[in-house]
Amino acid sequence: MLERLSWKKLVVILILFCLPACGLSLFIGHLSWLLVISLLAALCWHSYHLLKLSDRLWLERRLLPPTGQGAWEPIFYGIYQLQQRNRKRRRELVQIIRRFRSGAESLPDAVIIMTAEGNIVWCNRLAEYLLGFRWPEDSRQSIFNLLRYPDFNHYFMLADYSLPFTIALNNGAMVEFQIMSYIDDQLLMVAKDITEKVKLEKLRGEFFANANHELRTPLTVLQGYLEIMDEQIDSHSANKKALHSMREQLARMDSLIKQLLQLSRIEIAPHINLNEQINIPAMLNTIKQDVINLSLGKHEVIFDVDKKLHVYGNEEQLRNAISNLIYNVINHTPVGTSIHIGWQQIKQGALFSIR
């Protein structure tokens, strides 16, 4: 088992070089010259091993360490051990990179690794197919030379990647980009083809619009016939109750259609303007009269409203949400119940409550 070189060993080696000179000087004298010759021999011996080490590091391809004597043997063996550790670490890194690339190739999205300046470091095969990249030909190429879209350049330069960015490519494909921080000042960009998703959302919107129109037409016709029949039937007739029930069901279907259409508008256009200041107290005051008419005195409705509390949001969305909650409570609460509707400021913000 070899041990590392120490100062004691160096002194011992130097003494071993000088001992022959000291012994010989006892017979012929000239100790100083003999010591100089011994030191020159030591220098030549060390120079020989330095050249041997240089050849080992730069020229030879052997895996085994070179043979050395004295102080150089642990040095050669230590360098050999270091090279072995580096080779092992290199193999481990190669395996990690292969596993990462294999996993990235299995993803259903295009993956691009690039520097903070936008120079491509690596991309998977789907990026070649979807974005027209070539690997490894496009290595270190600027992303702006390959994606020539001013909106994308603006999105990249803003460096605000909290939300994805969608553009239409020249080939007609709709692609959604999401950029996130990676390692060592690098960025990971994921590109997803959402062409079919956009088409389906458009078809769904058209379907809801057509369904709304097609359903409202027969409802309007039925409502008209029910009004005619209501005028012709005697108020004491047993059919009067049936007509009233039919009108209630028509009104219910009409309400469902309105809610369905509203839901479709929310899903198709989720990015609404939330910077509008909404006067909720005035909105509740308008709804209050509708509540009184709907309740017909069957409930005790109490409004506890902070008249100075306004919020930011979308007025249409908030009106629909608040009115639907209130109307459902009126319709499904037993007669004689007290209903408390509140709009107050709390520590976390604004609170709308129904009790």
Secondary structure, DSSP 8 states (H G I E B T S, - for coil): ------HHHHHHHHHHHHHHHHHHHHHH--HHHHHHHHHHHHHHHHHHHHHHHHHHHHT---SS-----TTHHHHHHHHHHHHHHHHHHHHHHHHHHHHHHHHHHHSSSEEEEEETTSBEEEE-HHHHHHH---TTTTTT-BHHHH---HHHHHHHHHT--SS-EEEE-TTS-EEEEEEEE-STTEEEEEEEE-HHHHHHHHHHHHHHHHHHHHHHHHHHHHHHHHHHHHHHS-TTSTHHHHHHHHHHHHHHHHHHHHHHHHHHHHHH-------EEE-HHHHHHHHHHHHHHHHTTSSEEEEEE-TT--EEE-HHHHHHHHHHHHHHHHHHS-TT-EEEEEEEEETTEEEEEE-
